[in-house]
Protein backbone atom coordinates (compact mmCIF):
# COMPACT_ATOMS: atom_id res chain seq x y z
CA UNK A 1 0.00 0.00 0.00
CA UNK A 2 1.41 3.42 -0.98
CA UNK A 3 1.74 5.89 1.93
CA UNK A 4 -0.72 8.27 0.24
CA UNK A 5 -3.46 5.65 0.73
CA UNK A 6 -3.29 6.29 4.49
CA UNK A 7 -4.16 9.97 4.00
CA UNK A 8 -7.60 11.28 2.96
CA UNK A 9 -7.66 12.20 -0.73
CA UNK A 10 -3.95 11.34 -0.87
CA UNK A 11 -3.15 14.81 0.50
CA UNK A 12 -0.63 16.06 3.02
CA UNK A 13 -2.54 17.01 6.20
CA UNK A 14 -0.39 20.13 6.72
CA UNK A 15 -0.27 21.76 3.28
CA UNK A 16 -2.98 19.86 1.31
CA UNK A 17 -0.60 19.05 -1.54
CA UNK A 18 -1.05 15.74 -3.34
CA UNK A 19 1.38 13.17 -1.93
CA UNK A 20 3.83 11.95 -4.55
CA UNK A 21 3.42 8.37 -5.80
CA UNK A 22 7.01 7.63 -4.76
CA UNK A 23 6.50 8.81 -1.14
CA UNK A 24 6.90 6.21 1.57
CA UNK A 25 6.75 6.14 5.37
CA UNK A 26 9.47 8.37 6.83
CA UNK A 27 9.62 10.71 3.81
CA UNK A 28 8.96 14.43 4.11
CA UNK A 29 6.28 16.12 2.05
CA UNK A 30 7.76 17.72 -1.05
CA UNK A 31 6.24 21.12 -0.10
CA UNK A 32 6.36 21.26 3.71
CA UNK A 33 8.12 19.64 6.69
CA UNK A 34 5.38 17.04 7.34
CA UNK A 35 6.82 13.51 7.73
CA UNK A 36 4.57 10.73 6.42
CA UNK A 37 4.01 7.70 8.59
CA UNK A 38 1.80 4.67 8.85
CA UNK A 39 -0.17 5.06 12.07
CA UNK A 40 0.52 2.37 14.64
CA UNK A 41 -2.48 3.39 16.71
CA UNK A 42 -5.67 5.08 15.66
CA UNK A 43 -9.23 5.69 16.76
CA UNK A 44 -12.29 4.39 14.97
CA UNK A 45 -15.15 6.84 15.44
CA UNK A 46 -18.64 5.51 14.76
CA UNK A 47 -21.62 7.82 14.70
CA UNK A 48 -24.99 6.19 15.15
CA UNK A 49 -28.13 5.90 17.21
CA UNK A 50 -29.21 4.18 20.40
CA UNK A 51 -32.67 2.61 20.16
CA UNK A 52 -34.35 1.86 23.47
CA UNK A 53 -37.44 -0.33 24.05
CA UNK A 54 -39.72 0.70 26.91
CA UNK A 55 -42.45 -1.13 28.77
CA UNK A 56 -45.28 0.83 30.37
CA UNK A 57 -46.45 -0.62 33.67
CA UNK A 58 -50.05 -0.32 35.00
CA UNK A 59 -48.99 2.46 37.39
CA UNK A 60 -47.86 4.56 34.37
CA UNK A 61 -44.11 4.16 34.90
CA UNK A 62 -42.06 3.64 31.71
CA UNK A 63 -39.02 1.36 32.09
CA UNK A 64 -36.34 0.75 29.44
CA UNK A 65 -36.18 -3.02 28.95
CA UNK A 66 -33.67 -3.23 26.09
CA UNK A 67 -31.33 -1.03 24.10
CA UNK A 68 -29.19 -1.41 21.00
CA UNK A 69 -26.71 0.69 19.06
CA UNK A 70 -27.27 1.16 15.33
CA UNK A 71 -24.03 2.15 13.63
CA UNK A 72 -23.91 4.80 10.94
CA UNK A 73 -20.97 6.79 9.59
CA UNK A 74 -17.45 5.59 10.45
CA UNK A 75 -14.20 7.54 10.36
CA UNK A 76 -10.65 6.77 11.43
CA UNK A 77 -8.35 9.25 13.17
CA UNK A 78 -4.76 9.21 14.33
CA UNK A 79 -4.42 9.37 18.08
CA UNK A 80 -1.71 12.04 17.88
CA UNK A 81 -3.40 14.90 16.02
CA UNK A 82 -6.94 13.77 15.26
CA UNK A 83 -6.14 13.82 11.52
CA UNK A 84 -8.40 11.67 9.37
CA UNK A 85 -6.69 8.60 7.90
CA UNK A 86 -7.64 5.80 5.52
CA UNK A 87 -7.57 2.22 6.84
CA UNK A 88 -7.63 -1.03 4.90
CA UNK A 89 -10.79 -2.37 6.55
CA UNK A 90 -10.24 -5.84 5.08
CA UNK A 91 -7.49 -6.21 7.72
CA UNK A 92 -9.62 -4.93 10.60
CA UNK A 93 -10.72 -7.49 13.18
CA UNK A 94 -14.39 -6.85 13.97
CA UNK A 95 -15.15 -5.49 17.42
CA UNK A 96 -18.87 -5.64 18.25
CA UNK A 97 -20.78 -2.80 19.87
CA UNK A 98 -21.96 -4.49 23.05
CA UNK A 99 -24.58 -2.36 24.76
CA UNK A 100 -24.65 -2.96 28.51
CA UNK A 101 -28.20 -3.37 29.76
CA UNK A 102 -29.06 -1.47 32.94
CA UNK A 103 -29.77 -4.24 35.44
CA UNK A 104 -29.92 -1.81 38.37
CA UNK A 105 -32.92 0.19 37.18
CA UNK A 106 -35.82 0.54 39.60
CA UNK A 107 -38.79 -1.67 38.83
CA UNK A 108 -42.30 -0.49 39.71
CA UNK A 109 -44.33 -2.48 42.23
CA UNK A 110 -47.01 -3.38 39.69
Residue, then its C-alpha position, 0 to 999 in steps of 0.5 A: x500500500x502506498x503511503x498516500x493511501x493512508x491519507x484522505x484524498x492522498x493529500x498532506x494534512x499540513x499543506x494539502x498538496x497531493x502526496x507523490x506516488x514515490x512517497x513512503x513512510x518516513x519521507x517528508x512532504x515535497x512542499x512542507x516539513x510534514x513527515x509521512x508515517x503509517x499510524x501504529x495506533x488510531x481511533x475508529x469513530x462511529x456515529x450512530x443511534x441508540x434505540x431503546x425499548x420501553x415497557x409501560x407498567x399499570x402504574x404509568x411508569x415507563x421502564x427501558x427493557x432493552x437497548x441497541x446501538x445502530x451504527x452509521x458513519x465511520x471515520x478513522x483518526x490518528x491518536x496524535x493529532x486527530x487527523x483523518x486517515x484511511x484504513x484497509x478495513x479488510x485487515x480490521x478485526x471486527x469489534x462488536x458494539x456491546x450495549x450494557x443493559x441497565x440491570x440496576x434500574x428501579x422496577x415499579x411495584x405493579 
